[in-house]
Amino acid sequence: MIKNQVIKAYNKLAHDYEHNVDHYSPYNTDYERPAMMCSLPKSVEDLNILDAGCAAGWYTETFLLQGANVTSIDISPEMVAATKRRVGNKAKVMCLDLSNDLPFQDQVYDIVVSSLVLHYIEDWTKVFKEFSRILKPNGIFLFSIHHPFMDVSMSPSKNYFSREIIKDKWKRGDERVDVWFYRRPLHEIINVTSHYFVISRLIEPLPTEAFKGKKPESYEKLMKNPNFLIIKAKKSNTTAKYSVNGMIN
């Protein structure tokens, strides 16, 4: 389990997310977020949205400005505090662990959005079961994660097919922050998702032209090698009838 390490890291990173990442990091502003937003309905007005892993509240604020009813949760107390500073009492913001039961009624949300969160959680089964429970029929589940092809270069075992813990180091100013996460193969991602949801789109996003102007070398790399994977799915009332590599029957 790396939960405590994740909380520690994101408590340290909260100030940077609030004041820098949400405004100036092209990997977020010009790569992941445009692709995520394009995957959602053009209008979310009056829809109930759960921002699952809200960080400093960019998605929360964006959905509020579009007229949605938003609940935001994060495991980091400092990230929760940053989101509350950002949106005040316009959204319900809570410090919760996605690995536990969620304190929400059945079938109350139209959309669950989880941005770059799930690779910090070892077992998705409980998480996805809860997301399925709280989503309305045909509700949308949209999430982004590290692309499994990106992380395999950091694998201690160099075994693509294993699920394993990886420790990365992020530089923020003069400080280096240890960031721990789980790497898993693509078939595991697809199998557990399709067990609880019907996958409608699998997206390997490309950087925008705005990204190119800010980080041209990174832009060229991302045009050839994906860093993130986005999956859009809908609530399923039945479990999957197929599997990849026999992981789920």
C-alpha positions as CSV (number, residue, x, y, z in Angstrom):
1,M,0.0,0.0,0.0
2,I,1.3,3.4,-0.9
3,K,-1.6,5.5,0.4
4,N,0.4,7.3,3.1
5,Q,3.1,8.2,0.6
6,V,0.5,9.5,-1.8
7,I,-1.1,11.7,0.8
8,K,2.3,13.0,1.9
9,A,3.4,13.8,-1.7
10,Y,0.2,15.6,-2.6
11,N,0.1,17.6,0.6
12,K,3.5,18.9,-0.4
13,L,2.3,19.5,-4.0
14,A,-0.9,21.2,-3.2
15,H,0.5,24.8,-3.2
16,D,2.2,24.1,-6.6
17,Y,-1.0,22.7,-8.1
18,E,-3.1,25.7,-6.8
19,H,-0.7,28.4,-8.0
20,N,1.3,26.8,-10.9
21,V,0.1,23.5,-12.3
22,D,-3.5,24.5,-12.9
23,H,-2.4,27.5,-14.9
24,Y,1.0,26.9,-16.4
25,S,1.7,23.2,-16.8
26,P,1.1,22.2,-20.5
27,Y,0.8,18.5,-19.6
28,N,-2.4,19.5,-17.8
29,T,-3.6,22.6,-19.5
30,D,-2.7,21.7,-23.1
31,Y,-2.7,17.9,-23.1
32,E,-4.9,16.0,-20.6
33,R,-7.6,18.5,-19.9
34,P,-8.6,19.4,-23.5
35,A,-9.0,15.7,-24.4
36,M,-11.0,15.0,-21.2
37,M,-13.3,18.0,-21.7
38,C,-13.9,17.1,-25.4
39,S,-15.1,13.7,-24.2
40,L,-17.9,15.1,-22.1
41,P,-21.4,16.3,-23.2
42,K,-21.3,19.8,-24.6
43,S,-23.7,20.8,-21.9
44,V,-23.5,19.6,-18.3
45,E,-25.9,22.2,-16.9
46,D,-27.9,20.9,-13.9
47,L,-26.1,17.5,-14.1
48,N,-24.7,15.9,-10.9
49,I,-21.0,15.4,-11.3
50,L,-18.5,13.7,-8.9
51,D,-14.9,15.0,-9.3
52,A,-13.2,11.9,-7.9
53,G,-9.7,13.1,-7.0
54,C,-10.2,16.8,-7.4
55,A,-6.6,18.0,-6.6
56,A,-6.7,21.8,-6.4
57,G,-10.1,22.0,-8.0
58,W,-9.6,22.9,-11.7
59,Y,-12.3,20.4,-12.9
60,T,-14.6,21.3,-10.0
61,E,-14.5,25.0,-10.9
62,T,-14.9,24.3,-14.6
63,F,-18.0,22.2,-14.1
64,L,-19.5,24.8,-11.7
65,L,-19.0,27.5,-14.3
66,Q,-20.9,25.3,-16.8
67,G,-23.8,25.0,-14.4
68,A,-23.3,21.6,-13.0
69,N,-23.9,20.4,-9.4
70,V,-20.5,19.2,-8.2
71,T,-19.2,17.1,-5.4
72,S,-15.5,16.9,-5.1
73,I,-13.4,14.5,-3.1
74,D,-9.6,14.0,-2.6
75,I,-7.5,12.0,-0.2
76,S,-5.1,14.9,0.4
77,P,-6.3,17.4,3.1
78,E,-4.2,20.1,1.6
79,M,-5.7,19.5,-1.9
80,V,-9.2,19.6,-0.3
81,A,-8.3,22.9,1.3
82,A,-7.1,24.3,-2.0
83,T,-10.3,23.3,-3.7
84,K,-12.4,25.0,-1.0
85,R,-10.4,28.2,-1.4
86,R,-11.1,28.0,-5.1
87,V,-14.8,27.4,-5.1
88,G,-16.0,28.3,-1.6
89,N,-19.3,26.8,-0.8
90,K,-20.4,26.4,-4.4
91,A,-19.5,22.7,-4.4
92,K,-19.5,20.0,-1.7
93,V,-15.8,19.3,-1.1
94,M,-14.8,16.3,1.1
95,C,-11.6,14.5,2.2
96,L,-12.3,10.9,1.3
97,D,-10.4,7.8,0.3
98,L,-11.7,6.3,-3.0
99,S,-10.7,2.8,-1.7
100,N,-13.4,3.0,0.9
101,D,-17.2,3.0,0.7
102,L,-18.4,6.3,-0.5
103,P,-21.0,8.2,1.6
104,F,-23.4,8.8,-1.4
105,Q,-26.8,7.3,-2.2
106,D,-27.3,4.9,-5.1
107,Q,-27.7,6.4,-8.6
108,V,-27.3,10.0,-7.8
109,Y,-24.6,11.1,-10.3
110,D,-24.8,11.6,-14.0
111,I,-21.1,11.7,-14.5
112,V,-18.0,10.6,-12.5
113,V,-14.7,12.2,-13.6
114,S,-11.4,11.0,-12.3
115,S,-8.4,12.9,-13.6
116,L,-4.9,11.2,-13.2
117,V,-5.9,9.5,-10.0
118,L,-6.4,5.8,-10.4
119,H,-2.8,4.9,-10.9
120,Y,-2.4,5.7,-7.2
121,I,-4.8,3.0,-6.2
122,E,-3.7,-0.7,-6.2
123,D,-7.1,-2.4,-6.5
124,W,-9.7,-0.8,-8.7
125,T,-12.4,-3.4,-8.0
126,K,-13.9,-1.7,-5.0
127,V,-13.5,1.8,-6.6
128,F,-15.3,0.8,-9.8
129,K,-18.1,-1.0,-7.9
130,E,-18.8,2.1,-5.9
131,F,-18.7,4.3,-9.0
132,S,-21.1,2.0,-10.7
133,R,-23.4,2.1,-7.6
134,I,-23.6,5.9,-7.4
135,L,-24.0,6.5,-11.2
136,K,-27.4,6.8,-12.7
137,P,-28.4,4.3,-15.5
138,N,-26.3,5.2,-18.6
139,G,-24.2,7.5,-16.4
140,I,-20.8,8.5,-17.8
141,F,-17.5,7.4,-16.2
142,L,-14.5,9.3,-17.6
143,F,-11.0,8.8,-16.3
144,S,-7.4,9.5,-17.3
145,I,-4.3,7.6,-16.1
146,H,-0.7,7.2,-16.9
147,H,-0.3,5.3,-20.2
148,P,1.0,1.8,-19.4
149,F,3.6,2.2,-22.3
150,M,5.0,5.3,-20.7
151,D,5.6,3.8,-17.3
152,V,7.2,0.5,-18.4
153,S,10.5,2.3,-18.9
154,M,10.5,3.0,-15.1
155,S,9.6,-0.6,-14.2
156,P,12.0,-2.1,-11.6
157,S,11.3,-5.6,-13.0
158,K,11.2,-4.5,-16.7
159,N,8.2,-6.8,-16.9
160,Y,5.4,-5.1,-18.8
161,F,2.8,-7.6,-17.7
162,S,3.2,-7.2,-13.9
163,R,1.4,-4.7,-11.7
164,E,4.0,-3.0,-9.6
165,I,4.9,0.0,-7.5
166,I,7.0,2.7,-9.1
167,K,8.6,5.7,-7.3
168,D,9.1,8.8,-9.4
169,K,10.8,12.1,-8.3
170,W,9.1,15.4,-9.3
171,K,11.1,18.6,-9.1
172,R,9.1,21.5,-7.8
173,G,11.4,24.6,-7.4
174,D,14.3,23.6,-5.3
175,E,12.4,20.6,-3.8
176,R,12.2,17.1,-5.0
177,V,9.0,15.2,-4.1
178,D,8.8,11.4,-4.1
179,V,5.7,10.3,-6.0
180,W,4.6,6.7,-5.8
181,F,2.1,5.0,-8.1
182,Y,1.1,1.7,-9.6
183,R,1.9,0.6,-13.1
184,R,-0.3,-2.0,-14.7
185,P,-0.6,-3.5,-18.2
186,L,-3.3,-2.4,-20.6
187,H,-5.2,-5.7,-20.5
188,E,-5.7,-5.2,-16.8
189,I,-7.0,-1.7,-17.3
190,I,-9.5,-2.8,-20.0
191,N,-10.7,-5.9,-18.1
192,V,-11.5,-4.3,-14.8
193,T,-13.2,-1.3,-16.5
194,S,-15.3,-3.5,-18.8
195,H,-16.3,-5.7,-15.9
196,Y,-18.3,-2.8,-14.4
197,F,-18.8,-0.4,-17.4
198,V,-19.3,-0.4,-21.1
199,I,-16.3,1.2,-22.7
200,S,-17.3,3.7,-25.4
201,R,-14.0,5.4,-26.2
202,L,-10.3,4.7,-25.6
203,I,-8.3,7.9,-26.2
204,E,-4.5,8.4,-26.5
205,P,-4.5,12.2,-26.5
206,L,-2.2,14.3,-28.6
207,P,-0.9,17.7,-27.3
208,T,-2.4,20.9,-28.6
209,E,-0.6,23.5,-30.7
210,A,-0.5,25.6,-27.5
211,F,1.6,22.9,-25.9
212,K,4.0,23.1,-28.9
213,G,4.6,26.8,-28.2
214,K,5.5,26.2,-24.6
215,K,7.5,23.0,-24.7
216,P,8.5,22.2,-28.3
217,E,10.7,19.2,-27.5
218,S,8.2,17.6,-25.2
219,Y,5.5,18.2,-27.9
220,E,7.5,16.2,-30.4
221,K,7.9,13.4,-28.0
222,L,4.2,13.3,-27.2
223,M,3.3,13.3,-30.9
224,K,5.2,9.9,-31.1
225,N,4.8,8.4,-27.6
226,P,1.7,8.7,-25.4
227,N,2.0,9.7,-21.8
228,F,-1.7,9.5,-20.8
229,L,-4.6,7.2,-21.5
230,I,-8.2,8.3,-21.3
231,I,-11.2,5.9,-21.1
232,K,-14.8,7.0,-21.5
233,A,-17.4,4.4,-20.3
234,K,-21.0,4.1,-19.4
235,K,-22.6,2.3,-16.5
236,S,-23.3,-1.3,-17.2
237,N,-26.1,-3.4,-15.6
238,T,-24.3,-6.6,-16.4
239,T,-20.7,-7.8,-16.0
240,A,-18.4,-8.3,-19.0
241,K,-18.9,-11.4,-21.1
242,Y,-15.4,-11.3,-22.5
243,S,-11.9,-10.6,-21.3
244,V,-8.4,-9.8,-22.6
245,N,-5.8,-12.4,-21.7
246,G,-8.4,-14.2,-19.6
247,M,-8.2,-11.8,-16.6
248,I,-12.0,-11.5,-16.2
249,N,-14.6,-14.0,-17.3
